[in-house]
Amino acid sequence: MCELYVKADPILYESRARSLRIRGVVTTLRLENQFWDILREIAEVDGMTTNQLITKLYDEVMDYRGEVVNFASFLRVSCTRYLSQRRAPAELALVRAIQS
């Protein structure tokens, strides 16, 4: 099992900073490349750029919660939740196929 994780390309867990403007303020976010890739995928699915997606997520979490203590962590959790949701329909289809 550990080979799956240990053999990951080091580029995936190398962090990279990106600057973007959120609510008129230029800010820098540092995330691992794997998370930037997932955010890009989510943005493409939703028909927007990565920066547009991040801005939208920030606006929505601020509207819902009123504050964001650690926005980078929020983005990482958002990515893992996206992967879980994406995986769920495939697993359900597999279970149904096995039961048939």
C-alpha positions in Angstrom: 0.0 0.0 0.0 2.7 2.5 0.9 4.3 2.2 -2.6 1.3 4.1 -4.0 2.2 7.1 -1.8 6.0 6.7 -1.7 6.4 6.5 -5.4 4.5 9.7 -6.1 6.3 12.1 -8.3 8.0 14.7 -6.1 6.8 17.4 -8.4 3.3 16.7 -7.1 4.1 17.6 -3.5 6.4 20.5 -4.4 4.6 23.7 -3.4 4.1 26.7 -5.7 2.9 30.2 -5.0 0.5 32.0 -7.2 -0.6 35.6 -6.9 -4.2 36.6 -7.6 -6.6 39.4 -6.8 -9.4 38.6 -4.4 -12.0 41.3 -3.6 -9.5 43.9 -5.0 -6.6 42.7 -2.8 -3.6 41.0 -4.4 -2.8 37.9 -2.4 -0.4 35.0 -2.7 -1.4 31.4 -2.2 1.0 28.6 -1.7 -0.2 25.1 -2.5 1.3 21.8 -3.6 1.2 21.3 -7.3 -1.2 18.4 -6.9 -3.8 20.8 -5.4 -3.2 23.4 -8.2 -3.9 20.6 -10.7 -7.1 19.6 -9.0 -8.3 23.2 -8.7 -7.6 23.6 -12.5 -9.7 20.5 -13.2 -12.6 21.8 -11.0 -12.4 25.2 -12.8 -12.4 23.6 -16.2 -15.5 21.5 -15.3 -17.2 24.7 -14.2 -16.1 26.7 -17.2 -13.8 29.1 -15.5 -10.2 29.9 -14.9 -8.5 28.7 -11.7 -8.3 32.3 -10.4 -12.0 32.8 -11.1 -12.8 29.6 -9.2 -10.6 30.5 -6.2 -12.2 34.0 -6.1 -15.7 32.4 -6.2 -14.8 29.9 -3.5 -13.5 32.8 -1.3 -16.6 34.9 -1.9 -18.9 32.0 -1.1 -17.1 30.8 2.1 -17.0 34.4 3.3 -20.7 34.9 2.6 -21.4 31.6 4.4 -18.9 31.7 7.3 -18.0 35.4 7.6 -14.3 34.6 7.9 -11.7 32.2 6.6 -9.0 31.4 9.1 -6.7 29.4 6.7 -7.8 29.8 3.1 -5.1 27.5 1.7 -6.3 24.7 4.0 -9.8 25.4 2.9 -8.8 25.0 -0.7 -7.0 21.7 0.1 -10.1 20.4 1.8 -12.2 21.6 -1.1 -10.0 19.5 -3.5 -10.3 16.4 -1.4 -14.1 16.8 -1.2 -14.3 17.3 -4.9 -12.3 14.0 -5.4 -14.6 12.2 -3.0 -17.7 13.4 -4.8 -16.2 12.5 -8.2 -15.3 9.0 -7.0 -18.7 8.3 -5.4 -20.8 7.9 -8.6 -18.2 5.5 -10.1 -18.2 3.4 -7.0 -22.0 3.3 -7.0 -22.0 2.2 -10.6 -19.5 -0.6 -9.8 -21.6 -1.8 -6.9 -24.7 -1.8 -9.1 -22.9 -3.7 -11.9 -21.7 -6.4 -9.4 -25.2 -6.7 -7.9 -26.8 -7.2 -11.4 
